Amino acid sequence: MRAVMRIGVAVLAAVLASSVAIAPDRVMAAQAKEHKWAVVLHGGAGVIERQSMSKEMDAKYRAALQTAVQAAANVLDKGGSSLDAVEAAIKIMEDDPLFNAGKGAVFTAEGKNELDAAIMKGETMQAGAVAGVTRTRHPISLARAVMEKSPHVMMIGAGADQFAASTGLEQVDPSYFFTERRWQSLIKQLKKESLPIPPRPAGAPPAPTGGMAEIEPPDAHKYGTVGVVALDRDGNIAAGTSTGGTQAKRWGRVGDSPIIGAGTYASNQSCAVSATGTGEYFIRLTVARTICSLVQYKGMDLQAAVDEVVQKELKAIHGDGGVIAIAPDGQMAWSFNTPGMYRAKVMEGRPVEVQIYGDER
Ligand code: ASP
């Protein structure tokens, strides 16, 4: 099918070049625009089960995934870049308290929100990443600024926030990221682990007086890292991931999401990947780059490559989580070894697919 398209384009280019004197770069552009855009995203993987999800929450997550994937699709449909699409969709999910990214991020054991993000551009293999930021409203935009406006690939902590402010990115009080749901979830976990309960963060709204019933939703989901991979009409792919990390993390812990090649990777030579799950395992297996290497050097189909790493290699070391992936030829894939993964995908001319549980595969 791809070969047929390529021959078709080549014949068209030859006819155009011989009949009218069209500049070679115009012919190239016509070739490039043959790509159909596509986007795949995730909103975290984990023990996400039908029986423990209320109808309302199920509907809320599906609507949020739909909104985010639509935002990316709108960018791509207008001929926008995969990088712009990735950033647009992730910003929406960072603003949505349902997800463990930006507002609604999980808390560290010390009661703070420390945010990580990364972005990578497949065309040039430029990348930007940040870890442990506490004041930048959109960590994904900061990762992009690191890539585009600094000579570096990765920045951490207060320095990264300072750099964000210097590039004009919106700064917020750390309490902006607070949500009651994540706070109660932290307290529950700390009690279980017999760890000290930190004071309620300064600037957080007063504790609800009506008990847990007031906290929407009452269940304690700690998942919700977000990631997007996209292919634009020029045939360029990109990947981005944003997270609050793992709940009750300590000592400045950083997971896989901002580690290029582990939680995030993109190269036009192979594929773009964003991962979610317990980052310690994803770092050790350099999951994202390993998947793309299987595509590039072993000629594997994208779905076979993601399954190989997630269902075999990751499982073998007891790693839990999943990935989404896209290739420049339009292949889209996802794979997870947890009960569920919030996810959505769409390709130009096809309906949007939104799924949550394992049995929807
Ligand atoms: N991968 C993220 C981390 O380890 C967490 C997640 O995806 O749920 O920081």
Boltz pocket constraint, residues with backbone or C-beta under 6 A from the ligand:
constraints:
  - pocket:
      binder: B
      contacts: [[A, 44], [A, 45], [A, 222], [A, 223], [A, 224], [A, 225], [A, 243], [A, 244], [A, 245], [A, 246], [A, 254], [A, 255], [A, 256], [A, 257], [A, 263], [A, 275], [A, 276], [A, 277], [A, 278], [A, 279], [A, 280]]
      max_distance: 6.0
